[in-house]
Amino acid sequence: MKINYNSIEKTAYIELFSSEIIESEEVTSGIVYDFDAQEKIVGIELYHIEKLSIEELKSLYQVLETREEKQQLSDFLTSLIAVQAA
């Protein structure tokens, strides 16, 4: 899993798997899932992160499969909160 964050645009891309994206679906305002040919989620696009609610961010954990991925997401979100609080 890779997380790329753009602090200027307040966007992030969470790459779960390196695979060709066949389809994308906006699941809620500001969160888009990218799917491969087998309809597996391979990436998550986050827009206007500062506007996403805690509940919306928590929903991301549901698509993660491993404890390590969940910890990486938690670390990323914690660092975002720390930067916004400063």
DOFI-523506 format. One record per atom (N, C-alpha, C, O): residue number from 1; z, y, x. Coordinates in steps of 0.1 Angstrom, whole numbers, plus 2048, in hexadecimal, padded with zeros to 3 digits. Each point is the difference from the previous one (the first is absolute). Example, Ala and Ser with C-alpha at 12.3 -4.5 7.8 and 13.67 -1.06 7.14 Angstrom:
2
seq_c3_c2_c1
1_84E_7C7_884 .
1_800_80C_7F7 .
1_800_80C_809 .
1_807_800_80A .
2_7F2_80B_7F2 .
2_800_80B_809 .
2_808_80B_7F8 .
2_801_80B_805 .
% end
This chain:
86
seq_c3_c2_c1
1_800_7F4_808 .
1_800_80C_7F8 .
1_800_80C_809 .
1_808_801_80A .
2_7EF_809_7F2 .
2_800_80D_807 .
2_801_80B_7F6 .
2_7FB_7FF_7F5 .
3_80D_80B_80F .
3_801_80C_7F8 .
3_7FB_80C_807 .
3_805_803_80B .
4_7F1_804_7EF .
4_7FB_80C_806 .
4_804_80C_7F7 .
4_7FD_7FF_7F4 .
5_809_80B_812 .
5_805_80B_7F8 .
5_7F9_80D_805 .
5_7FF_802_80C .
6_7FD_806_7EA .
6_7FA_80D_803 .
6_80A_80B_7FB .
6_801_802_7F4 .
7_806_804_815 .
7_80B_809_7FC .
7_7FA_80D_7FA .
7_807_807_7F8 .
8_7ED_7FD_80B .
8_7F9_80C_7FB .
8_7FD_7FE_7F2 .
8_802_808_7F7 .
9_7F7_7ED_806 .
9_7FC_7FD_7F2 .
9_80A_7F9_7F8 .
9_7FE_7FE_7F3 .
10_80D_7FD_813 .
10_80B_7F9_7F9 .
10_7FA_7F3_7F9 .
10_803_7FD_7F5 .
11_7F5_7FC_813 .
11_7FB_7F4_7FC .
11_803_7F4_809 .
11_803_803_80C .
12_7FD_7F1_7F0 .
12_802_7F5_809 .
12_7F7_7F4_7FB .
12_7FC_7FF_7F4 .
13_801_7F9_816 .
13_7F9_7F4_7FD .
13_807_7F4_806 .
13_803_800_80B .
14_801_7F6_7EC .
14_807_7F4_804 .
14_7F6_7F5_801 .
14_7FB_7FB_7F5 .
15_801_801_816 .
15_7F6_7F5_802 .
15_808_7F3_801 .
15_807_7FD_809 .
16_7F8_7FA_7EC .
16_807_7F4_800 .
16_7F8_7F5_808 .
16_806_7F8_807 .
17_7ED_808_7F7 .
17_7F7_7F6_806 .
17_7F3_808_804 .
17_7FC_809_7F9 .
18_7FE_7F2_812 .
18_7F3_806_804 .
18_7F6_7F8_7F9 .
18_7FC_7F5_804 .
19_7FE_811_7F2 .
19_7F6_7F9_7F8 .
19_7F7_80B_7F9 .
19_805_80B_7FE .
20_7EF_7F0_7FE .
20_7F7_80A_7F9 .
20_806_803_7F3 .
20_803_7F7_7F8 .
21_7FD_816_804 .
21_805_805_7F3 .
21_7F4_7FF_7F7 .
21_7F5_806_802 .
22_80D_7F3_7F3 .
22_7F5_7FE_7F6 .
22_803_809_7F4 .
22_7F6_805_7FA .
23_816_7FD_803 .
23_804_808_7F4 .
23_80D_807_802 .
23_809_7FB_807 .
24_7F9_811_7F3 .
24_80C_807_800 .
24_804_803_7F2 .
24_7F8_802_7F7 .
25_816_7FF_807 .
25_805_803_7F3 .
25_80C_809_801 .
25_809_7FD_807 .
26_7F7_80E_7F2 .
26_80B_809_800 .
26_80A_7FA_7F6 .
26_7FE_7FF_7F4 .
27_80E_7FD_811 .
27_80A_7F9_7F8 .
27_809_80B_7FA .
27_806_7FD_7F5 .
28_7FC_80E_811 .
28_807_80B_7FB .
28_7FB_80D_807 .
28_7FA_7FE_80A .
29_809_80D_7F1 .
29_7FB_80C_806 .
29_805_801_80E .
29_80C_801_803 .
30_7EB_7FF_807 .
30_804_801_80E .
30_801_7F2_807 .
30_802_800_80D .
31_7FC_7F5_7EC .
31_801_7F3_807 .
31_7F4_7F8_7FC .
31_7FD_7FE_7F4 .
32_7FB_7FE_816 .
32_7F4_7F8_7FE .
32_801_7F3_808 .
32_803_800_80C .
33_7FA_7F5_7EE .
33_7FF_7F3_806 .
33_7F2_7FD_804 .
33_7F7_802_7F8 .
34_806_7F9_814 .
34_7F3_7FB_804 .
34_800_7F1_800 .
34_809_7FA_805 .
35_7EC_800_7F5 .
35_7FF_7F2_7FF .
35_7F4_7FB_808 .
35_7F6_807_802 .
36_80C_7EC_803 .
36_7F4_7F9_806 .
36_7F9_7F8_7F6 .
36_802_801_7F4 .
37_7F5_7F7_811 .
37_7F7_7F8_7F7 .
37_808_7F5_7F9 .
37_7FC_7FC_7F5 .
38_810_800_810 .
38_808_7F6_7F9 .
38_80A_807_7F7 .
38_80A_7F9_7FB .
39_7F5_814_803 .
39_809_808_7F7 .
39_80E_801_806 .
39_809_801_7F8 .
40_7F8_7FD_815 .
40_80D_802_807 .
40_802_80E_804 .
40_7F6_806_805 .
41_816_800_7FA .
41_802_80D_804 .
41_800_801_80F .
41_808_7F9_807 .
42_7EF_80F_7FF .
42_7FF_801_80E .
42_805_80D_806 .
42_802_802_80C .
43_7FF_808_7EB .
43_805_80D_804 .
43_805_808_7F4 .
43_7FD_7FD_7F5 .
44_80C_80D_80F .
44_805_809_7F6 .
44_7FF_80E_805 .
44_804_803_80B .
45_7F5_805_7EC .
45_7FE_80E_803 .
45_80B_808_7F9 .
45_802_7FE_7F4 .
46_804_80B_813 .
46_80B_809_7FA .
46_7FB_80E_802 .
46_7FD_805_80B .
47_803_803_7E9 .
47_7FC_80E_800 .
47_80B_808_7FC .
47_808_7FC_7F7 .
48_7FA_810_80F .
48_80A_809_7FC .
48_80E_7F9_7FF .
48_807_800_7F6 .
49_7FC_7FA_816 .
49_80C_7F8_801 .
49_80D_808_7FB .
49_808_7FA_7FA .
50_7F8_813_809 .
50_80C_807_7FC .
50_802_801_7F1 .
50_80B_804_7FB .
51_7EA_7FA_7FD .
51_801_800_7F2 .
51_803_7F3_7F9 .
51_803_7FF_7F4 .
52_7FD_7F6_814 .
52_802_7F3_7FB .
52_80F_7FE_7FD .
52_808_804_809 .
53_7FC_7F6_7EC .
53_80E_7FD_7FD .
53_805_7F4_808 .
53_7F9_7F8_806 .
54_814_808_7FB .
54_807_7F4_806 .
54_7FB_7F3_7FA .
54_7FE_7F6_806 .
55_801_80A_7EC .
55_7FC_7F4_7F9 .
55_7F2_7FC_804 .
55_7FD_7F4_802 .
56_7FA_816_7FF .
56_7F2_7FD_804 .
56_800_7FA_80F .
56_7F9_7F6_802 .
57_80F_810_806 .
57_800_7FB_80E .
57_806_7F2_801 .
57_7FC_7F7_807 .
58_80F_806_7F1 .
58_806_7F3_800 .
58_7F6_7F5_7FA .
58_801_7F5_804 .
59_7F6_80F_7F4 .
59_7F7_7F7_7FA .
59_7F7_7FA_80B .
59_7FA_7F5_7FE .
60_804_812_80D .
60_7F8_7FB_80B .
60_806_7F3_806 .
60_7F8_7F7_805 .
61_815_807_7FB .
61_806_7F4_805 .
61_7FB_7F3_7F9 .
61_800_7F6_806 .
62_7FC_80C_7EE .
62_7FC_7F4_7F8 .
62_7F3_7F9_805 .
62_7FE_7F4_7FF .
63_7FA_814_808 .
63_7F3_7FA_805 .
63_802_7FB_80E .
63_7F7_7FA_805 .
64_814_809_802 .
64_802_7FC_80D .
64_805_7F1_800 .
64_808_7FD_7F7 .
65_7F4_7FB_813 .
65_803_7F2_7FF .
65_80C_7FC_809 .
65_808_7F7_7FD .
66_7F9_810_80F .
66_80B_7FC_809 .
66_80B_80A_802 .
66_7FE_80C_7FC .
67_80D_7EF_808 .
67_80B_809_803 .
67_7FD_80A_80B .
67_805_80C_7FF .
68_7F3_7F0_80A .
68_7FC_80A_80B .
68_7F7_80B_7FA .
68_803_80C_804 .
69_7F4_7F1_7F3 .
69_7F8_80B_7FA .
69_809_809_7F8 .
69_7FE_80C_800 .
70_80C_7EE_7F8 .
70_809_809_7F8 .
70_808_808_809 .
70_803_80C_7FD .
71_801_7EF_80F .
71_808_808_809 .
71_7F8_80B_806 .
71_805_80C_802 .
72_7EE_7F2_802 .
72_7F7_80A_805 .
72_7FF_80B_7F6 .
72_800_80C_803 .
73_7FE_7F1_7F0 .
73_7FE_80A_7F6 .
73_80D_808_7FE .
73_7FF_80C_7FF .
74_80C_7ED_801 .
74_80D_807_7FF .
74_802_80A_80C .
74_804_80B_7FE .
75_7F9_7F1_80E .
75_801_808_80C .
75_7F7_80C_7FE .
75_804_80C_803 .
76_7EF_7F2_7F9 .
76_7F7_80B_7FE .
76_805_80A_7F5 .
76_800_80C_803 .
77_805_7EF_7F2 .
77_804_809_7F5 .
77_80D_807_805 .
77_802_80C_7FC .
78_807_7EE_80B .
78_80C_806_805 .
78_7FC_80C_80A .
78_806_80A_7FF .
79_7F0_7F3_809 .
79_7FC_80B_80A .
79_7FA_80C_7F8 .
79_802_80B_804 .
80_7F7_7F2_7F1 .
80_7FA_80B_7F8 .
80_80B_808_7FA .
80_7FF_80D_800 .
81_80B_7ED_7FB .
81_80B_807_7F9 .
81_807_808_80A .
81_804_80C_7FE .
82_7FE_7EF_80E .
82_807_808_80B .
82_7F8_80C_804 .
82_806_80B_802 .
83_7ED_7F4_7FF .
83_7F8_80B_803 .
83_800_80B_7F5 .
83_801_80C_803 .
84_7FE_7F0_7F1 .
84_800_809_7F5 .
84_80E_807_7FE .
84_800_80C_7FC .
85_80B_7ED_808 .
85_80D_806_7FF .
85_803_80A_80B .
85_808_809_7FF .
86_7F0_7F6_80C .
86_802_809_80C .
86_7FB_80E_7FE .
86_801_809_808 .
% end
